[in-house]
């Protein structure tokens, strides 16, 4: 691979990561806007905003289980299904889904992506000690 090709590949990867971070910003803003539109209490939003990070506790059992549980709790499909359940459950489900989607968006915006082979390896690049070691 030539140096020009390597730098082009690096730029493309960086561009994809930037787009995913901007997508996270959009999800965060949309989640907050929907929650505001629903008129539900902001104290609930504040209390529940970090609840999806409890999925990190899966790493206590094993790295593979932790990765699975964390990723299930940090994919947009989960809050989308909860919002769909809102058709039967009611507005509470919509509010919870908005909080959840906003949390995932904030994570993506900050560079915390879905986990790969270790907690520090994400689909958006390395985080924590892995990033500092670069």
C-alpha positions as CSV (number, residue, x, y, z in Angstrom):
1,X,0.0,0.0,0.0
2,X,1.4,3.4,-0.9
3,X,1.5,6.2,1.5
4,X,-1.1,8.1,-0.5
5,X,-3.4,5.1,-0.3
6,X,-2.8,4.6,3.4
7,X,-3.6,8.3,4.1
8,X,-6.8,8.1,2.0
9,X,-7.9,4.9,3.8
10,X,-7.2,6.7,7.1
11,X,-9.2,9.7,6.0
12,X,-12.1,7.5,4.9
13,X,-12.2,5.8,8.3
14,X,-12.0,9.1,10.1
15,X,-14.8,10.4,7.9
16,X,-17.0,7.4,8.8
17,X,-16.3,7.9,12.5
18,X,-17.1,11.6,12.2
19,X,-20.4,10.8,10.5
20,X,-21.3,8.3,13.3
21,X,-20.5,10.9,15.9
22,X,-22.7,13.4,14.2
23,X,-25.4,10.8,14.0
24,X,-25.0,10.4,17.7
25,X,-25.5,14.2,18.2
26,X,-28.7,14.0,16.1
27,X,-30.0,11.1,18.2
28,X,-29.2,13.0,21.4
29,X,-30.9,16.1,20.3
30,X,-33.9,14.2,18.9
31,X,-34.3,12.1,22.1
32,X,-34.2,15.3,24.3
33,X,-36.6,17.1,21.9
34,X,-39.1,14.2,22.0
35,X,-38.8,13.9,25.8
36,X,-39.5,17.7,26.0
37,X,-42.5,17.4,23.6
38,X,-43.9,14.5,25.8
39,X,-43.9,16.8,28.8
40,X,-42.6,14.2,31.2
41,X,-40.6,15.2,34.3
42,X,-37.0,16.2,33.7
43,X,-36.0,14.7,37.0
44,X,-36.9,11.2,35.6
45,X,-34.7,12.0,32.5
46,X,-31.8,13.0,34.8
47,X,-32.1,9.9,37.0
48,X,-32.5,7.4,34.1
49,X,-30.1,8.9,31.6
50,X,-27.1,6.7,32.7
51,X,-29.1,3.6,33.4
52,X,-28.1,1.9,30.1
53,X,-24.5,1.9,31.4
54,X,-25.5,-0.6,34.0
55,X,-25.1,-3.1,31.1
56,X,-21.4,-2.8,31.8
57,X,-22.0,-5.1,34.8
58,X,-22.1,-8.0,32.3
59,X,-18.3,-7.7,32.2
60,X,-18.3,-9.1,35.8
61,X,-19.4,-12.4,34.5
62,X,-17.1,-12.5,31.4
63,X,-15.7,-10.3,28.7
64,X,-17.8,-12.1,26.0
65,X,-21.1,-11.8,28.1
66,X,-20.3,-8.2,28.9
67,X,-19.8,-7.4,25.3
68,X,-23.1,-9.0,24.4
69,X,-25.1,-7.3,27.1
70,X,-23.5,-3.9,26.6
71,X,-24.1,-4.0,22.9
72,X,-27.7,-5.1,23.3
73,X,-28.3,-2.1,25.6
74,X,-26.5,0.3,23.3
75,X,-28.1,-0.4,20.0
76,X,-30.9,1.9,18.7
77,X,-33.0,-1.2,18.0
78,X,-33.7,-1.6,21.8
79,X,-35.3,1.8,22.4
80,X,-37.1,1.6,19.0
81,X,-38.8,-1.7,20.2
82,X,-39.6,0.0,23.5
83,X,-41.2,2.9,21.6
84,X,-43.2,0.5,19.5
85,X,-44.4,-1.2,22.7
86,X,-45.6,2.3,23.7
87,X,-48.5,1.6,21.4
88,X,-49.7,-0.9,24.0
89,X,-48.1,0.5,27.2
90,X,-48.7,4.2,26.7
91,X,-46.6,7.4,26.9
92,X,-44.3,6.2,29.7
93,X,-42.7,3.8,27.1
94,X,-42.2,6.7,24.7
95,X,-40.4,8.8,27.4
96,X,-38.2,5.8,28.4
97,X,-37.3,5.2,24.8
98,X,-36.4,8.8,24.2
99,X,-34.1,8.8,27.3
100,X,-32.5,5.6,26.1
101,X,-32.0,6.8,22.5
102,X,-30.5,10.1,23.9
103,X,-28.1,8.1,26.0
104,X,-26.9,6.1,23.1
105,X,-26.6,9.2,21.0
106,X,-24.5,10.9,23.7
107,X,-22.2,7.8,23.9
108,X,-21.7,7.8,20.1
109,X,-21.1,11.6,20.1
110,X,-18.3,11.1,22.8
111,X,-16.8,8.2,20.8
112,X,-18.1,5.3,22.9
113,X,-19.3,2.8,20.4
114,X,-20.4,-0.8,20.4
115,X,-17.8,-3.1,22.0
116,X,-15.6,-5.4,20.0
117,X,-13.1,-7.8,21.4
118,X,-12.5,-5.8,24.6
119,X,-14.2,-3.0,26.5
120,X,-11.6,-0.5,25.2
121,X,-12.1,-1.6,21.5
122,X,-15.3,-0.1,19.9
123,X,-16.6,0.2,16.4
124,X,-15.7,3.9,16.7
125,X,-12.1,3.2,17.6
126,X,-10.2,2.6,20.8
127,X,-11.2,4.3,24.1
128,X,-9.6,4.7,27.5
129,X,-6.2,3.1,28.0
130,X,-6.2,1.7,24.5
131,X,-6.6,5.1,23.0
132,X,-3.8,6.6,25.2
133,X,-1.5,3.8,24.2
134,X,-1.7,4.7,20.5
